[in-house]
Amino acid sequence: MKIVLLDDNDRLAQVYQSVLMSKGYDTEIIGDASKIVETLKTNKPDLLLLDIMMEPLSGWDVLELIKKEPDLDDILIIILTGKVMTIEEALNYGMNIDGYVMKPLERSILLSVIEEIMEISRESSSRYYKALETGMSEEEASQCRRIFRKRKVLSYLKDLLVKQEKMLSLRPVEQSDILESIEHLKKMITNQYHILNQSEMTCP
């Protein structure tokens, strides 16, 4: 599997690259966000690990650029960040990412998240071929794949938020604003999950 890591912190990026390559992942570091679309088109990866806190282009800016390119739509994207998503960020970008991991990362957590996201991708591809076998068109089967993938990802993101909430609740006074944001995010994810669940009823 090929991974591209976009992070302007070269020291951290090299640490992550070392961890990933030790597990057999072909990993390329990109430090300049302005070159990411060109890089992804030239040598398309299976997965993009995307840092959010970058300048002058943030990770969210990069995400918007990528989503404007239809031929890059199937690249899995995991967000790496040192802060909890705001409500606005969740509403704007939540449905366009496949994973969300808080920094600093432990080796085991990073590898576990990647494997979970890849498993979701494999399951969604299986659903795509199953839909085709039942007589659905490629467009309909692709829609079923997207619905399944996003529903699984939302469930995964909610589990992550619950874990973060438990950790932060040990310092409730210091983290009250963040805990409130997490609660709003959980509600938003639950609502989106139910909508997708209804849509998936038409899929095999």
Residue pairs with C-beta under 8 A, 6 or more apart in sequence:
1 25
1 26
1 46
1 47
1 118
2 25
2 26
2 27
2 28
2 43
2 44
2 45
2 46
2 47
3 20
3 25
3 26
3 27
3 28
3 45
3 46
3 47
3 48
3 49
3 114
4 27
4 28
4 30
4 36
4 39
4 40
4 45
4 47
4 48
4 49
5 13
5 16
5 17
5 20
5 27
5 28
5 29
5 30
5 48
5 49
6 30
6 31
6 33
6 36
6 48
6 49
6 50
6 51
6 54
6 59
6 62
7 13
7 16
7 29
7 31
7 49
7 51
7 54
7 80
8 31
8 32
8 33
8 51
8 54
8 55
9 51
10 29
10 31
12 103
13 29
13 31
14 29
16 27
16 49
16 105
16 110
17 27
17 29
19 107
19 110
19 111
20 27
20 110
20 111
20 114
21 27
23 111
25 114
28 39
28 43
28 45
30 36
30 39
33 54
33 57
33 59
33 61
33 62
34 57
36 62
36 65
36 66
37 65
37 66
37 69
37 72
40 48
40 66
40 69
40 72
40 75
41 69
41 71
41 72
44 72
44 75
45 75
46 75
46 76
46 118
47 75
47 76
47 77
47 78
47 114
47 117
47 118
48 66
48 75
48 76
48 77
48 78
49 78
49 80
50 59
50 62
50 63
50 77
50 78
50 79
50 80
51 59
51 80
51 81
52 58
52 59
52 60
52 79
52 80
52 81
52 83
53 59
53 81
53 82
53 83
54 62
59 79
59 80
59 81
60 89
60 92
60 93
63 77
63 93
63 96
63 97
66 72
66 75
66 77
67 73
67 96
76 98
76 99
76 117
76 118
76 121
77 96
77 97
77 98
77 99
78 97
78 98
78 99
78 100
78 101
78 113
78 114
78 117
79 97
79 99
79 100
79 101
80 101
80 103
80 105
81 100
81 101
81 102
81 103
82 102
82 103
82 104
83 102
84 102
84 164
84 178
84 181
84 182
84 185
85 93
85 94
85 100
85 181
85 185
86 181
87 181
87 184
87 185
87 188
90 184
90 185
90 188
91 188
94 157
94 185
94 188
94 189
94 192
95 150
95 192
97 153
98 117
98 120
98 121
98 149
98 153
99 113
99 114
99 116
99 117
99 153
99 156
99 157
100 157
100 160
101 109
101 110
101 113
101 160
102 164
116 156
117 153
117 156
120 149
120 152
120 153
120 156
121 149
123 148
123 152
124 145
124 146
124 148
124 149
124 152
125 145
127 144
127 145
127 148
127 203
127 204
128 141
128 142
128 144
128 145
129 141
130 204
131 140
131 141
131 144
131 145
131 203
131 204
132 138
132 141
133 204
134 204
136 144
136 204
143 203
144 200
144 202
144 203
144 204
147 196
147 199
147 200
147 203
148 200
148 203
150 192
150 196
151 193
151 196
151 197
151 200
154 189
154 192
154 193
154 196
155 193
157 189
158 186
158 189
158 190
158 193
161 182
161 185
161 186
161 189
162 186
164 182
165 179
165 182
165 183
165 186
168 175
168 178
168 179
168 182
169 175
169 179
172 179
